[in-house]
Amino acid sequence: MKMIIAIVQDQDTNRLIKSLTDHKFRVTKLATSGGFLKSGNTTIMIGTDEVRVQKALQIIKDSSQSREQLVAPVSPMGGNADSYVPYPVEVEVGGATVFVLPVDEFHQF
């Protein structure tokens, strides 16, 4: 058995969960936020048999899109302001960060 932990942007969450449940995966959804952009993310946890891991990964990949987003930089506090850029910067966000972990035991009560 494997535990898949996928961190996706909130914009991709509903599409991903629908696709996973349509393919009979059981999911747990956790609201999280990223450390870099401080924006909303969703962490999806999926417990599945090892033979279904690749199918789940393909669904996650197909449902999680990368996109460009403008972000306002944080101004320096007491530091050197020489390298500070005072206008929004475009960064790539989205996609998915996925961890696949072995599960030694599974209990359902």
ZAMARGU-4260 file (C-alpha; in steps of 0.2 Angstrom, whole numbers, plus 5000, padded with zeros to 4 digits):
<rodrens>
0) 5000/5000/5000 | 5005/5018/4996 | 5001/5035/5003 | 5001/5049/4990 | 5002/5067/4996
5) 4998/5080/4983 | 5000/5098/4985 | 4990/5108/4972 | 4983/5126/4970 | 4966/5129/4976
10) 4961/5133/4958 | 4964/5115/4953 | 4957/5106/4968 | 4939/5103/4963 | 4944/5096/4946
15) 4957/5085/4954 | 4945/5078/4967 | 4931/5075/4955 | 4943/5065/4943 | 4950/5055/4957
20) 4933/5050/4964 | 4927/5046/4947 | 4941/5034/4946 | 4936/5026/4963 | 4951/5034/4973
25) 4946/5039/4991 | 4953/5056/4995 | 4956/5067/5010 | 4957/5086/5007 | 4966/5097/5019
30) 4967/5116/5017 | 4985/5122/5017 | 4995/5138/5012 | 5012/5139/5004 | 5027/5147/5012
35) 5033/5156/4997 | 5018/5165/4990 | 5007/5164/5006 | 4993/5158/4995 | 4980/5145/4997
40) 4984/5127/4992 | 4976/5111/4995 | 4984/5095/5001 | 4976/5079/4995 | 4980/5063/5003
45) 4976/5046/4994 | 4979/5029/5001 | 4980/5016/4987 | 4987/4999/4982 | 5004/5000/4973
50) 4997/4995/4957 | 4986/5010/4956 | 4999/5023/4960 | 5003/5027/4942 | 4985/5030/4937
55) 4983/5042/4952 | 4999/5051/4947 | 4993/5053/4929 | 4976/5060/4935 | 4985/5073/4947
60) 4997/5078/4932 | 4982/5080/4920 | 4972/5090/4933 | 4986/5102/4940 | 4990/5116/4928
65) 5005/5127/4929 | 5002/5146/4926 | 5010/5163/4927 | 5005/5174/4941 | 5010/5192/4946
70) 5016/5194/4964 | 5020/5209/4974 | 5037/5208/4982 | 5039/5210/5000 | 5049/5226/5005
75) 5065/5223/5015 | 5064/5227/5033 | 5080/5235/5039 | 5091/5227/5026 | 5099/5233/5010
80) 5086/5240/4999 | 5098/5240/4984 | 5091/5224/4976 | 5073/5228/4981 | 5061/5227/4965
85) 5046/5239/4969 | 5035/5232/4956 | 5026/5215/4954 | 5035/5201/4947 | 5028/5186/4936
90) 5032/5169/4943 | 5026/5152/4938 | 5014/5144/4950 | 5003/5129/4950 | 5006/5111/4945
95) 5008/5099/4959 | 5021/5093/4972 | 5018/5075/4975 | 5025/5063/4988 | 5023/5044/4987
100) 5026/5035/5003 | 5026/5017/5008 | 5013/5012/5021 | 5018/4999/5033 | 5000/4996/5041
105) 4983/5002/5037 | 4968/5001/5049 | 4950/5007/5047 | 4939/5007/5062
</rodrens>
